[in-house]
């Protein structure tokens, strides 16, 4: 036998061994992964259910807050928003004499304000609250669309 044929056979043999080793390793890895998830998936599901319950309970209690004994505002003067702030309280609304508007964020336990809630609190504390009134253009209420309005020279600005 020629040495080139022997080298080719050795190389082919090694390639076949590599392919067989890859297939065995792949199947072993797949088996281990599937076995891992068979044991872990129930734990992940339980964790997801517990977190979901906690979130739903929190949302439910947020909406009930105006009716709880220590809540300092009249429930009839509260308007639930949910996100990013839980309530706006219009003090004096029941008497048709609103004197103050209060932003209320409901928290329970050790929960803290998130970054957006902290930014809103800071904006309010720095008197960065503005009143804007928006009136719907009469042309729009008559069925014209934005392109028609812009052709007529109407400008749209961000509030």
C-alpha positions, 0 to 999 in steps of 0.5 A: 500500500502506498503511504498516501492511501494510508494517510488518506485512510487515517484522515478519513478514520479521524474525520469519522471519529470526530463526527461520531464524537460530535453526534454523541456530544450533541445528543448527550447535551440535548438529553441533559438540557431536556432533563434539566428543564423537566425538573426546573420548569415547574419551579419557574412556573410557580415563580411566575405565578407567585409574581403574577399574583403579587402584581395583581394584588398590588394593582387591586390594593392600589385601586382600593387605597382610597377606601382604606382607613389611613388614606388621607383623601376623600375617595370621591375626589380621587381619580385613578390613573395607575401609570405612571402615578396611581391617583390624582386627588382634586381636593375640594371637588366634592364642594365644586371648589378645587383648591389643590391637586395632589399626586398620590403614589400608593406603595406597600411594604418596602417598595420604593419609587421607580426611576420614572416616579422619582422623576415625576416627584422631582418635577412636581417639587420643582414646580415643573407642572403646567396647565395646557388646554387643547381644543379640537380644530373644527375642521377635524371634527367635520371629518377632514384629516391631518394632511388636509389641515396642513395644506390649509396652513395649520401647524401642529406642535407638541404639547 
